[in-house]
Amino acid sequence: MPASTIAIVGIYLGFALLELWRSSLFSKNEQVRDDGIVEAVSMVVLLGFTQPAVLFTSATLAGLVAPQWAGALADLNVFAALAMFLLLDDMLQYWWHRASHTFPWLYNLHRAHHNARYMSVRLVYRNNIIYYAMMPSLWMSGVLIYLGLGWVYAGYIVVKLLVITGAHSDVAWDKPLYRIKWLSPVMWVVERTISTPATHHAHHGRHADDPAVHYKGNYGNLLFFWDVLFGTARITRSFPQSYGVENLAPASLGQQLLWPLFPENRIVEEPVGEGTAAKVA
């Protein structure tokens, strides 16, 4: 097993054990039966099939289109290589995430992530199965690996998953740091650079009138800087009173995992949250 995979598993298990100790990993407030099923299925399918399949397929297609470029960037400066992943993976994922809260059909592929009325490491991979298969940033990462940057991706993805997992956990690592006055300037930089629990929890907040909620913003994954740059950031250093999405029509297990194959009789026809009611068909 590659060292990067071991590191990612260790990070996830570490945060999971922290939740098990400090909060409640398997029994969250307002949790329903389908929550655990959606999270387990989406995680297994993504890690066991979708991600490796997309990375392999995109690299294979790149080889067919431009075989002369195989490994062409293998000797690229590490900082330049990291910049390429930040732009073609992380920034692209920011726009994909933002689009998921803009276009109703795409929101139907993402809504499972927000159906949960709690925060937890369990949400990191929670999405419609098709959502990840379509994610442009994952396909671009495969191309960059084909170009010889797999050695950079191994370290990059570990750091990215560390930030994302920490941002979803209900054991917020940044909360005690905000109470230390001399750290305030440091945290000012940190919260504008990477996703933190406070900024990402705001994106999962339920009620639009909650000052700590910013459902239509704070889209960043590794870098919160994209939100700052593109005007979708809200930083309050506080946490929502509750999680989920107000006015969101119920979704079945099938719709959460495999919409549109299981459209049921309720689908999101317009963006929801921020006080906007979801229509139902």
Short mmCIF file of the C-alpha atoms (twelve columns), coordinates in Angstrom:
data_MODEL
# 
_entry.id   MODEL 
# 
loop_
_atom_site.group_PDB 
_atom_site.id 
_atom_site.type_symbol 
_atom_site.label_atom_id 
_atom_site.label_alt_id 
_atom_site.label_comp_id 
_atom_site.label_asym_id 
_atom_site.label_seq_id 
_atom_site.Cartn_x 
_atom_site.Cartn_y 
_atom_site.Cartn_z 
_atom_site.pdbx_PDB_model_num 
ATOM 1   C CA . MET A 1   0.000   0.000  0.000   1 
ATOM 2   C CA . PRO A 2   1.442   3.420  -0.975  1 
ATOM 3   C CA . ALA A 3   2.621   5.668  1.850   1 
ATOM 4   C CA . SER A 4   0.159   8.383  0.780   1 
ATOM 5   C CA . THR A 5   -2.758  5.956  1.097   1 
ATOM 6   C CA . ILE A 6   -1.595  4.906  4.549   1 
ATOM 7   C CA . ALA A 7   -1.337  8.579  5.545   1 
ATOM 8   C CA . ILE A 8   -4.852  9.351  4.293   1 
ATOM 9   C CA . VAL A 9   -6.322  6.361  6.112   1 
ATOM 10  C CA . GLY A 10  -4.441  7.411  9.244   1 
ATOM 11  C CA . ILE A 11  -5.759  10.983 9.009   1 
ATOM 12  C CA . TYR A 12  -9.334  9.841  8.564   1 
ATOM 13  C CA . LEU A 13  -9.139  7.303  11.389  1 
ATOM 14  C CA . GLY A 14  -7.457  9.873  13.614  1 
ATOM 15  C CA . PHE A 15  -10.295 12.365 13.223  1 
ATOM 16  C CA . ALA A 16  -12.842 9.548  13.532  1 
ATOM 17  C CA . LEU A 17  -11.324 8.433  16.841  1 
ATOM 18  C CA . LEU A 18  -11.306 12.052 18.009  1 
ATOM 19  C CA . GLU A 19  -15.027 12.283 17.298  1 
ATOM 20  C CA . LEU A 20  -15.596 8.944  18.973  1 
ATOM 21  C CA . TRP A 21  -13.883 10.306 22.070  1 
ATOM 22  C CA . ARG A 22  -15.066 13.918 22.142  1 
ATOM 23  C CA . SER A 23  -18.543 13.774 20.587  1 
ATOM 24  C CA . SER A 24  -20.399 10.838 19.067  1 
ATOM 25  C CA . LEU A 25  -19.170 9.335  15.823  1 
ATOM 26  C CA . PHE A 26  -22.012 6.901  15.149  1 
ATOM 27  C CA . SER A 27  -24.987 8.640  16.755  1 
ATOM 28  C CA . LYS A 28  -25.341 12.253 15.693  1 
ATOM 29  C CA . ASN A 29  -28.133 14.645 16.565  1 
ATOM 30  C CA . GLU A 30  -31.074 14.304 14.144  1 
ATOM 31  C CA . GLN A 31  -29.404 11.376 12.370  1 
ATOM 32  C CA . VAL A 32  -31.769 9.068  10.462  1 
ATOM 33  C CA . ARG A 33  -31.340 5.495  9.242   1 
ATOM 34  C CA . ASP A 34  -30.458 6.436  5.662   1 
ATOM 35  C CA . ASP A 35  -27.571 8.690  6.730   1 
ATOM 36  C CA . GLY A 36  -25.201 5.868  7.635   1 
ATOM 37  C CA . ILE A 37  -26.100 3.924  4.474   1 
ATOM 38  C CA . VAL A 38  -25.506 6.909  2.170   1 
ATOM 39  C CA . GLU A 39  -22.162 7.648  3.826   1 
ATOM 40  C CA . ALA A 40  -20.934 4.056  3.761   1 
ATOM 41  C CA . VAL A 41  -21.963 3.380  0.162   1 
ATOM 42  C CA . SER A 42  -20.637 6.674  -1.247  1 
ATOM 43  C CA . MET A 43  -17.301 6.269  0.554   1 
ATOM 44  C CA . VAL A 44  -16.758 2.672  -0.548  1 
ATOM 45  C CA . VAL A 45  -17.740 3.355  -4.165  1 
ATOM 46  C CA . LEU A 46  -15.603 6.503  -4.406  1 
ATOM 47  C CA . LEU A 47  -12.439 5.108  -2.862  1 
ATOM 48  C CA . GLY A 48  -12.787 1.582  -4.196  1 
ATOM 49  C CA . PHE A 49  -13.933 2.325  -7.715  1 
ATOM 50  C CA . THR A 50  -14.715 5.882  -8.876  1 
ATOM 51  C CA . GLN A 51  -11.499 7.687  -7.945  1 
ATOM 52  C CA . PRO A 52  -9.050  5.049  -9.217  1 
ATOM 53  C CA . ALA A 53  -11.202 4.492  -12.332 1 
ATOM 54  C CA . VAL A 54  -11.312 8.215  -13.185 1 
ATOM 55  C CA . LEU A 55  -7.585  8.709  -12.584 1 
ATOM 56  C CA . PHE A 56  -6.740  5.657  -14.690 1 
ATOM 57  C CA . THR A 57  -9.200  6.516  -17.481 1 
ATOM 58  C CA . SER A 58  -8.119  10.154 -17.739 1 
ATOM 59  C CA . ALA A 59  -4.449  9.146  -17.900 1 
ATOM 60  C CA . THR A 60  -5.246  6.512  -20.513 1 
ATOM 61  C CA . LEU A 61  -7.166  8.987  -22.663 1 
ATOM 62  C CA . ALA A 62  -4.326  11.498 -22.351 1 
ATOM 63  C CA . GLY A 63  -1.946  8.769  -23.559 1 
ATOM 64  C CA . LEU A 64  -4.098  8.130  -26.601 1 
ATOM 65  C CA . VAL A 65  -4.373  11.822 -27.451 1 
ATOM 66  C CA . ALA A 66  -0.796  12.857 -26.715 1 
ATOM 67  C CA . PRO A 67  1.484   9.846  -26.192 1 
ATOM 68  C CA . GLN A 68  4.553   12.034 -26.653 1 
ATOM 69  C CA . TRP A 69  3.687   13.944 -23.459 1 
ATOM 70  C CA . ALA A 70  3.875   10.958 -21.104 1 
ATOM 71  C CA . GLY A 71  6.043   11.987 -18.137 1 
ATOM 72  C CA . ALA A 72  6.905   15.296 -19.812 1 
ATOM 73  C CA . LEU A 73  6.650   17.260 -16.534 1 
ATOM 74  C CA . ALA A 74  8.383   14.739 -14.292 1 
ATOM 75  C CA . ASP A 75  11.319  17.098 -13.685 1 
ATOM 76  C CA . LEU A 76  9.168   20.160 -13.060 1 
ATOM 77  C CA . ASN A 77  10.052  22.289 -10.038 1 
ATOM 78  C CA . VAL A 78  8.000   21.116 -7.042  1 
ATOM 79  C CA . PHE A 79  6.501   24.564 -6.430  1 
ATOM 80  C CA . ALA A 80  5.414   24.876 -10.045 1 
ATOM 81  C CA . ALA A 81  3.944   21.361 -9.853  1 
ATOM 82  C CA . LEU A 82  2.014   22.240 -6.682  1 
ATOM 83  C CA . ALA A 83  0.726   25.390 -8.366  1 
ATOM 84  C CA . MET A 84  -0.638  23.263 -11.223 1 
ATOM 85  C CA . PHE A 85  -2.540  21.020 -8.798  1 
ATOM 86  C CA . LEU A 86  -3.865  24.008 -6.875  1 
ATOM 87  C CA . LEU A 87  -5.155  25.556 -10.097 1 
ATOM 88  C CA . LEU A 88  -6.306  22.485 -12.038 1 
ATOM 89  C CA . ASP A 89  -7.525  20.440 -9.088  1 
ATOM 90  C CA . ASP A 90  -8.386  22.644 -6.127  1 
ATOM 91  C CA . MET A 91  -9.544  25.798 -7.920  1 
ATOM 92  C CA . LEU A 92  -11.436 23.721 -10.463 1 
ATOM 93  C CA . GLN A 93  -13.144 21.881 -7.601  1 
ATOM 94  C CA . TYR A 94  -14.094 25.232 -6.082  1 
ATOM 95  C CA . TRP A 95  -15.937 26.140 -9.308  1 
ATOM 96  C CA . TRP A 96  -17.484 22.671 -9.540  1 
ATOM 97  C CA . HIS A 97  -18.736 23.010 -5.957  1 
ATOM 98  C CA . ARG A 98  -20.012 26.511 -6.643  1 
ATOM 99  C CA . ALA A 99  -21.782 25.311 -9.781  1 
ATOM 100 C CA . SER A 100 -23.397 22.572 -7.688  1 
ATOM 101 C CA . HIS A 101 -25.123 25.282 -5.673  1 
ATOM 102 C CA . THR A 102 -26.064 27.247 -8.792  1 
ATOM 103 C CA . PHE A 103 -27.528 24.761 -11.291 1 
ATOM 104 C CA . PRO A 104 -30.507 22.711 -10.023 1 
ATOM 105 C CA . TRP A 105 -29.669 19.521 -11.952 1 
ATOM 106 C CA . LEU A 106 -26.154 19.532 -10.531 1 
ATOM 107 C CA . TYR A 107 -27.444 20.260 -7.043  1 
ATOM 108 C CA . ASN A 108 -29.423 17.018 -7.236  1 
ATOM 109 C CA . LEU A 109 -26.062 15.224 -7.491  1 
ATOM 110 C CA . HIS A 110 -24.652 17.137 -4.516  1 
ATOM 111 C CA . ARG A 111 -27.619 17.426 -2.168  1 
ATOM 112 C CA . ALA A 112 -26.794 14.189 -0.301  1 
ATOM 113 C CA . HIS A 113 -23.795 16.027 1.148   1 
ATOM 114 C CA . HIS A 114 -26.118 18.589 2.723   1 
ATOM 115 C CA . ASN A 115 -28.948 16.260 3.689   1 
ATOM 116 C CA . ALA A 116 -27.125 15.425 6.910   1 
ATOM 117 C CA . ARG A 117 -28.245 17.545 9.855   1 
ATOM 118 C CA . TYR A 118 -24.882 17.288 11.563  1 
ATOM 119 C CA . MET A 119 -21.177 17.743 10.893  1 
ATOM 120 C CA . SER A 120 -18.733 14.856 10.983  1 
ATOM 121 C CA . VAL A 121 -15.806 13.238 9.198   1 
ATOM 122 C CA . ARG A 122 -18.508 10.927 7.896   1 
ATOM 123 C CA . LEU A 123 -19.541 13.683 5.446   1 
ATOM 124 C CA . VAL A 124 -16.182 13.992 3.698   1 
ATOM 125 C CA . TYR A 125 -17.080 11.534 0.915   1 
ATOM 126 C CA . ARG A 126 -20.869 11.771 1.196   1 
ATOM 127 C CA . ASN A 127 -22.276 12.588 -2.253  1 
ATOM 128 C CA . ASN A 128 -24.244 11.084 -5.087  1 
ATOM 129 C CA . ILE A 129 -22.111 8.360  -6.700  1 
ATOM 130 C CA . ILE A 130 -22.322 10.081 -10.093 1 
ATOM 131 C CA . TYR A 131 -21.167 13.424 -8.643  1 
ATOM 132 C CA . TYR A 132 -17.554 12.310 -8.246  1 
ATOM 133 C CA . ALA A 133 -17.451 10.518 -11.589 1 
ATOM 134 C CA . MET A 134 -18.257 13.852 -13.257 1 
ATOM 135 C CA . MET A 135 -15.918 16.006 -11.161 1 
ATOM 136 C CA . PRO A 136 -13.594 17.841 -13.609 1 
ATOM 137 C CA . SER A 137 -10.811 18.315 -11.054 1 
ATOM 138 C CA . LEU A 138 -10.474 14.558 -10.570 1 
ATOM 139 C CA . TRP A 139 -10.086 14.072 -14.324 1 
ATOM 140 C CA . MET A 140 -7.493  16.839 -14.521 1 
ATOM 141 C CA . SER A 141 -5.525  15.240 -11.685 1 
ATOM 142 C CA . GLY A 142 -5.332  12.072 -13.780 1 
ATOM 143 C CA . VAL A 143 -3.913  14.080 -16.668 1 
ATOM 144 C CA . LEU A 144 -1.297  15.696 -14.421 1 
ATOM 145 C CA . ILE A 145 -0.316  12.271 -13.127 1 
ATOM 146 C CA . TYR A 146 0.071   11.109 -16.752 1 
ATOM 147 C CA . LEU A 147 2.346   14.102 -17.354 1 
ATOM 148 C CA . GLY A 148 4.660   12.831 -14.634 1 
ATOM 149 C CA . LEU A 149 3.421   14.616 -11.522 1 
ATOM 150 C CA . GLY A 150 2.232   11.575 -9.611  1 
ATOM 151 C CA . TRP A 151 5.037   12.083 -7.087  1 
ATOM 152 C CA . VAL A 152 3.627   15.531 -6.243  1 
ATOM 153 C CA . TYR A 153 0.021   14.327 -6.188  1 
ATOM 154 C CA . ALA A 154 0.874   11.756 -3.509  1 
ATOM 155 C CA . GLY A 155 1.862   14.473 -1.049  1 
ATOM 156 C CA . TYR A 156 -0.664  17.041 -2.254  1 
ATOM 157 C CA . ILE A 157 -3.664  14.768 -1.745  1 
ATOM 158 C CA . VAL A 158 -2.558  13.918 1.806   1 
ATOM 159 C CA . VAL A 159 -2.457  17.604 2.767   1 
ATOM 160 C CA . LYS A 160 -5.753  18.267 1.007   1 
ATOM 161 C CA . LEU A 161 -7.524  15.427 2.794   1 
ATOM 162 C CA . LEU A 162 -6.060  16.566 6.111   1 
ATOM 163 C CA . VAL A 163 -7.612  20.018 5.644   1 
ATOM 164 C CA . ILE A 164 -10.941 18.761 4.281   1 
ATOM 165 C CA . THR A 165 -11.382 16.113 6.982   1 
ATOM 166 C CA . GLY A 166 -10.591 18.611 9.705   1 
ATOM 167 C CA . ALA A 167 -13.018 21.128 8.203   1 
ATOM 168 C CA . HIS A 168 -15.916 18.631 8.338   1 
ATOM 169 C CA . SER A 169 -15.260 17.255 11.815  1 
ATOM 170 C CA . ASP A 170 -17.596 18.315 14.604  1 
ATOM 171 C CA . VAL A 171 -14.517 18.507 16.852  1 
ATOM 172 C CA . ALA A 172 -13.413 21.930 15.625  1 
ATOM 173 C CA . TRP A 173 -9.650  22.356 15.902  1 
ATOM 174 C CA . ASP A 174 -9.840  26.116 15.316  1 
ATOM 175 C CA . LYS A 175 -12.373 26.959 18.051  1 
ATOM 176 C CA . PRO A 176 -9.910  26.926 21.001  1 
ATOM 177 C CA . LEU A 177 -7.342  28.847 18.944  1 
ATOM 178 C CA . TYR A 178 -9.745  31.756 18.435  1 
ATOM 179 C CA . ARG A 179 -9.815  32.259 22.205  1 
ATOM 180 C CA . ILE A 180 -6.048  32.886 22.352  1 
ATOM 181 C CA . LYS A 181 -5.692  36.615 21.706  1 
ATOM 182 C CA . TRP A 182 -2.072  36.617 20.584  1 
ATOM 183 C CA . LEU A 183 -2.917  34.008 17.924  1 
ATOM 184 C CA . SER A 184 -5.587  36.203 16.342  1 
ATOM 185 C CA . PRO A 185 -3.282  37.633 13.615  1 
ATOM 186 C CA . VAL A 186 -2.066  34.123 12.778  1 
ATOM 187 C CA . MET A 187 -5.621  32.798 12.570  1 
ATOM 188 C CA . TRP A 188 -6.544  35.785 10.375  1 
ATOM 189 C CA . VAL A 189 -4.071  34.456 7.802   1 
ATOM 190 C CA . VAL A 190 -4.965  30.787 8.314   1 
ATOM 191 C CA . GLU A 191 -8.726  31.249 7.888   1 
ATOM 192 C CA . ARG A 192 -8.184  33.165 4.652   1 
ATOM 193 C CA . THR A 193 -5.822  30.543 3.286   1 
ATOM 194 C CA . ILE A 194 -7.261  27.103 4.036   1 
ATOM 195 C CA . SER A 195 -10.711 25.770 4.877   1 
ATOM 196 C CA . THR A 196 -11.258 25.660 8.630   1 
ATOM 197 C CA . PRO A 197 -14.111 24.163 10.640  1 
ATOM 198 C CA . ALA A 198 -15.634 27.621 11.233  1 
ATOM 199 C CA . THR A 199 -15.654 28.634 7.570   1 
ATOM 200 C CA . HIS A 200 -16.798 25.255 6.253   1 
ATOM 201 C CA . HIS A 201 -19.402 24.636 8.948   1 
ATOM 202 C CA . ALA A 202 -20.935 27.955 7.845   1 
ATOM 203 C CA . HIS A 203 -21.509 26.379 4.424   1 
ATOM 204 C CA . HIS A 204 -23.433 23.515 6.062   1 
ATOM 205 C CA . GLY A 205 -25.553 25.720 8.336   1 
ATOM 206 C CA . ARG A 206 -29.323 25.227 8.180   1 
ATOM 207 C CA . HIS A 207 -30.995 28.598 8.687   1 
ATOM 208 C CA . ALA A 208 -30.334 31.650 6.531   1 
ATOM 209 C CA . ASP A 209 -31.059 34.030 9.412   1 
ATOM 210 C CA . ASP A 210 -28.289 32.473 11.498  1 
ATOM 211 C CA . PRO A 211 -25.354 34.960 11.319  1 
ATOM 212 C CA . ALA A 212 -22.889 32.059 11.240  1 
ATOM 213 C CA . VAL A 213 -24.471 30.484 8.137   1 
ATOM 214 C CA . HIS A 214 -23.223 31.091 4.589   1 
ATOM 215 C CA . TYR A 215 -24.784 28.349 2.504   1 
ATOM 216 C CA . LYS A 216 -24.248 30.108 -0.834  1 
ATOM 217 C CA . GLY A 217 -20.535 30.595 -0.285  1 
ATOM 218 C CA . ASN A 218 -17.452 29.215 1.504   1 
ATOM 219 C CA . TYR A 219 -17.045 26.643 -1.258  1 
ATOM 220 C CA . GLY A 220 -13.287 26.107 -0.887  1 
ATOM 221 C CA . ASN A 221 -11.895 22.621 -0.322  1 
ATOM 222 C CA . LEU A 222 -8.172  22.840 0.424   1 
ATOM 223 C CA . LEU A 223 -7.794  26.578 -0.141  1 
ATOM 224 C CA . PHE A 224 -10.361 28.973 1.275   1 
ATOM 225 C CA . PHE A 225 -8.393  31.588 -0.618  1 
ATOM 226 C CA . TRP A 226 -10.550 30.920 -3.682  1 
ATOM 227 C CA . ASP A 227 -13.596 32.197 -1.779  1 
ATOM 228 C CA . VAL A 228 -11.674 35.301 -0.768  1 
ATOM 229 C CA . LEU A 229 -10.474 35.847 -4.334  1 
ATOM 230 C CA . PHE A 230 -13.842 35.277 -6.027  1 
ATOM 231 C CA . GLY A 231 -16.016 37.061 -3.476  1 
ATOM 232 C CA . THR A 232 -17.858 34.144 -1.853  1 
ATOM 233 C CA . ALA A 233 -16.174 34.225 1.569   1 
ATOM 234 C CA . ARG A 234 -17.794 34.898 4.924   1 
ATOM 235 C CA . ILE A 235 -15.657 34.672 8.039   1 
ATOM 236 C CA . THR A 236 -17.349 34.975 11.436  1 
ATOM 237 C CA . ARG A 237 -15.269 32.718 13.733  1 
ATOM 238 C CA . SER A 238 -18.575 31.337 14.986  1 
ATOM 239 C CA . PHE A 239 -20.525 28.161 14.287  1 
ATOM 240 C CA . PRO A 240 -24.106 27.532 13.080  1 
ATOM 241 C CA . GLN A 241 -26.753 26.595 15.609  1 
ATOM 242 C CA . SER A 242 -27.926 23.714 13.407  1 
ATOM 243 C CA . TYR A 243 -26.998 21.972 10.159  1 
ATOM 244 C CA . GLY A 244 -28.769 20.871 6.990   1 
ATOM 245 C CA . VAL A 245 -30.738 23.028 4.554   1 
ATOM 246 C CA . GLU A 246 -34.014 24.774 5.327   1 
ATOM 247 C CA . ASN A 247 -36.845 24.338 2.813   1 
ATOM 248 C CA . LEU A 248 -35.172 21.295 1.257   1 
ATOM 249 C CA . ALA A 249 -37.653 18.668 0.112   1 
ATOM 250 C CA . PRO A 250 -37.079 15.145 1.500   1 
ATOM 251 C CA . ALA A 251 -34.967 12.743 -0.554  1 
ATOM 252 C CA . SER A 252 -35.100 8.968  -0.612  1 
ATOM 253 C CA . LEU A 253 -32.049 6.745  -0.254  1 
ATOM 254 C CA . GLY A 254 -32.077 6.061  -4.002  1 
ATOM 255 C CA . GLN A 255 -32.295 9.743  -4.901  1 
ATOM 256 C CA . GLN A 256 -29.383 10.653 -2.636  1 
ATOM 257 C CA . LEU A 257 -27.108 7.993  -4.083  1 
ATOM 258 C CA . LEU A 258 -28.199 7.638  -7.702  1 
ATOM 259 C CA . TRP A 259 -30.270 10.560 -8.915  1 
ATOM 260 C CA . PRO A 260 -31.405 10.712 -11.753 1 
ATOM 261 C CA . LEU A 261 -31.726 6.912  -11.925 1 
ATOM 262 C CA . PHE A 262 -33.976 7.190  -8.868  1 
ATOM 263 C CA . PRO A 263 -35.737 10.526 -9.319  1 
ATOM 264 C CA . GLU A 264 -38.682 9.509  -7.104  1 
ATOM 265 C CA . ASN A 265 -41.331 12.229 -7.318  1 
ATOM 266 C CA . ARG A 266 -39.381 15.001 -5.681  1 
ATOM 267 C CA . ILE A 267 -36.431 16.777 -7.238  1 
ATOM 268 C CA . VAL A 268 -34.808 20.128 -6.687  1 
ATOM 269 C CA . GLU A 269 -35.853 22.454 -9.497  1 
ATOM 270 C CA . GLU A 270 -34.084 25.590 -8.305  1 
ATOM 271 C CA . PRO A 271 -31.180 26.372 -5.953  1 
ATOM 272 C CA . VAL A 272 -32.099 26.044 -2.285  1 
ATOM 273 C CA . GLY A 273 -30.918 27.535 0.968   1 
ATOM 274 C CA . GLU A 274 -30.655 31.184 1.927   1 
ATOM 275 C CA . GLY A 275 -34.381 31.175 2.546   1 
ATOM 276 C CA . THR A 276 -35.283 29.975 -0.971  1 
ATOM 277 C CA . ALA A 277 -37.907 27.250 -1.015  1 
ATOM 278 C CA . ALA A 278 -37.252 24.139 -3.083  1 
ATOM 279 C CA . LYS A 279 -39.953 23.306 -5.583  1 
ATOM 280 C CA . VAL A 280 -41.087 19.722 -5.984  1 
ATOM 281 C CA . ALA A 281 -42.217 17.946 -9.111  1 
# 
